[in-house]
Amino acid sequence: MLRSLLPALTVLSTCAFLLPAVPARAQLASLPQIGSAIPPALVAAQKTKPCRTSNDHADPCADVQIGDVRYTIAWDEQSKAVTYLFTDDRHVITDNGLAVGNDLRVGDGGKFDPTVPYMKNFIDLKWKDTSTRLGTSTWYAVLHKDDYDRHFGAVVGFVQSRYIVQQ
């Protein structure tokens, strides 16, 4: 029986040796900052795709996992500088307790604060925070307006972007 298995094992080991290696997933120890150079490992190890990074702009991007948090990281194709960071991961809780799924009041005293359109959602510039876990940068809560009460929006993610125009 050992003799009958020997040719099969030889063929299998030869096939395994000839198969191309599967590219490894990018290993990033920390999240890059907006404006910093995109880590070479990200471009080399990930399948990139075009991502809408604002209402009228798209950049190449890749989805990565750093620790237990998923992110989308986009960069300018020419300069290779990071332009956009987004997460809708429920593991992210900001220093002041903001998290995906929270309902937030949009505006005070019946007067609406200026908001920034963000694709199909919006950003109310007062709902921003930091997260020591994610670095020192400010993250803006991406909100989906409540269909029944326009004074509230549900947090659907957090974003940093060079395309957010502050009013």
C-alpha positions as CSV (number, residue, x, y, z in Angstrom):
1,M,0.0,0.0,0.0
2,L,2.9,2.3,0.7
3,R,4.1,1.9,-2.9
4,S,0.7,2.9,-4.3
5,L,0.7,6.1,-2.2
6,L,4.3,7.1,-3.2
7,P,3.4,8.3,-6.8
8,A,0.4,10.3,-5.5
9,L,2.5,11.9,-2.8
10,T,5.2,12.8,-5.3
11,V,2.7,14.4,-7.6
12,L,1.0,16.4,-4.8
13,S,4.3,17.7,-3.4
14,T,5.5,18.7,-6.9
15,C,2.2,20.6,-7.6
16,A,2.4,22.3,-4.2
17,F,5.9,23.5,-5.0
18,L,4.9,24.8,-8.4
19,L,1.8,26.7,-7.3
20,P,2.4,30.5,-7.0
21,A,2.4,31.8,-3.5
22,V,-0.8,33.6,-2.4
23,P,0.0,37.3,-1.7
24,A,0.0,38.1,2.0
25,R,-2.5,40.5,3.5
26,A,-0.9,43.9,4.3
27,Q,0.5,44.0,7.8
28,L,0.2,47.5,9.2
29,A,1.1,48.1,12.8
30,S,-0.7,51.4,12.9
31,L,-3.1,53.6,11.0
32,P,-1.4,56.1,8.7
33,Q,-2.2,59.8,9.0
34,I,-3.9,62.0,6.4
35,G,-1.2,63.4,4.2
36,S,1.4,60.8,5.1
37,A,2.9,58.5,2.5
38,I,0.9,55.4,1.9
39,P,2.7,52.3,3.4
40,P,4.2,50.3,0.5
41,A,3.0,47.1,2.1
42,L,-0.6,48.3,1.6
43,V,-0.3,48.8,-2.1
44,A,1.8,45.7,-2.7
45,A,-0.3,43.2,-0.6
46,Q,-3.9,44.4,-1.2
47,K,-6.2,44.4,-4.1
48,T,-6.9,48.0,-4.7
49,K,-10.1,49.4,-6.0
50,P,-11.5,52.9,-6.7
51,C,-13.4,54.4,-3.7
52,R,-15.6,57.4,-3.6
53,T,-13.8,59.6,-1.1
54,S,-16.2,62.6,-1.4
55,N,-19.3,63.5,-3.4
56,D,-17.3,64.2,-6.6
57,H,-14.0,62.4,-6.1
58,A,-12.6,58.9,-6.2
59,D,-9.2,57.6,-5.1
60,P,-7.6,54.2,-5.1
61,C,-8.2,52.4,-1.8
62,A,-7.8,49.2,0.0
63,D,-9.6,47.6,3.0
64,V,-7.4,46.6,5.8
65,Q,-7.6,45.2,9.3
66,I,-5.4,46.6,12.0
67,G,-5.9,44.8,15.3
68,D,-9.6,44.1,15.5
69,V,-10.7,47.1,13.5
70,R,-11.5,47.2,9.8
71,Y,-10.6,50.4,7.8
72,T,-10.8,51.7,4.3
73,I,-7.6,53.7,3.4
74,A,-7.5,55.8,0.2
75,W,-4.6,57.7,-1.3
76,D,-3.9,60.1,-4.1
77,E,-2.7,58.2,-7.2
78,Q,0.0,60.7,-8.1
79,S,1.5,61.8,-4.7
80,K,0.8,58.4,-2.9
81,A,-0.4,60.5,0.1
82,V,-3.2,59.2,2.3
83,T,-6.4,61.2,1.5
84,Y,-9.1,59.3,3.3
85,L,-9.7,56.9,6.3
86,F,-13.0,55.4,7.1
87,T,-14.3,52.8,9.5
88,D,-17.8,51.5,10.2
89,D,-16.5,48.9,12.6
90,R,-18.5,48.5,15.8
91,H,-15.3,48.0,17.8
92,V,-14.5,51.7,17.5
93,I,-15.6,53.8,20.5
94,T,-14.2,57.3,20.7
95,D,-12.8,58.9,23.8
96,N,-16.2,60.5,24.5
97,G,-18.2,57.3,23.9
98,L,-19.3,57.9,20.3
99,A,-19.9,54.6,18.4
100,V,-21.5,53.2,15.3
101,G,-25.2,52.9,16.0
102,N,-25.5,55.9,18.4
103,D,-28.3,58.4,17.7
104,L,-27.1,62.0,17.9
105,R,-29.0,65.2,18.0
106,V,-28.4,67.3,14.9
107,G,-28.6,71.0,15.9
108,D,-29.5,72.8,19.1
109,G,-32.5,74.7,20.2
110,G,-34.4,74.2,16.9
111,K,-31.6,75.9,14.9
112,F,-29.6,73.4,12.7
113,D,-25.9,73.5,12.8
114,P,-24.1,73.7,9.4
115,T,-23.7,70.2,8.0
116,V,-21.4,68.9,5.3
117,P,-23.0,66.5,2.7
118,Y,-21.1,63.3,2.7
119,M,-22.2,61.0,-0.1
120,K,-25.7,59.8,0.9
121,N,-25.1,60.9,4.5
122,F,-23.9,64.0,6.2
123,I,-21.4,65.2,8.8
124,D,-22.3,67.6,11.5
125,L,-19.0,69.2,12.3
126,K,-19.8,69.4,16.1
127,W,-19.9,65.5,16.2
128,K,-16.1,64.9,16.1
129,D,-13.9,63.2,18.5
130,T,-10.6,61.5,19.0
131,S,-9.8,57.9,20.0
132,T,-6.6,57.2,21.8
133,R,-6.8,53.7,20.4
134,L,-6.8,55.1,16.8
135,G,-4.1,57.7,17.2
136,T,-4.3,61.5,17.9
137,S,-6.3,62.6,14.8
138,T,-9.9,63.9,14.9
139,W,-12.6,61.5,13.5
140,Y,-15.9,62.9,12.2
141,A,-19.1,60.9,12.8
142,V,-20.8,60.1,9.5
143,L,-24.5,60.4,10.2
144,H,-27.6,59.0,8.4
145,K,-30.5,61.4,9.0
146,D,-33.4,59.8,10.9
147,D,-36.4,59.3,8.5
148,Y,-38.9,60.2,11.2
149,D,-37.2,63.0,13.2
150,R,-34.9,65.3,11.2
151,H,-33.3,66.4,14.5
152,F,-31.5,63.1,14.9
153,G,-29.0,61.1,12.9
154,A,-27.5,57.6,13.4
155,V,-23.8,57.2,13.4
156,V,-22.9,54.9,10.4
157,G,-19.1,55.3,10.6
158,F,-16.2,57.6,11.3
159,V,-14.1,59.4,8.7
160,Q,-11.0,61.5,8.2
161,S,-10.6,63.1,4.8
162,R,-8.8,65.9,3.2
163,Y,-12.0,66.5,1.2
164,I,-14.2,67.5,4.1
165,V,-14.8,71.2,3.6
166,Q,-15.4,72.9,6.9
167,Q,-18.0,75.7,6.8
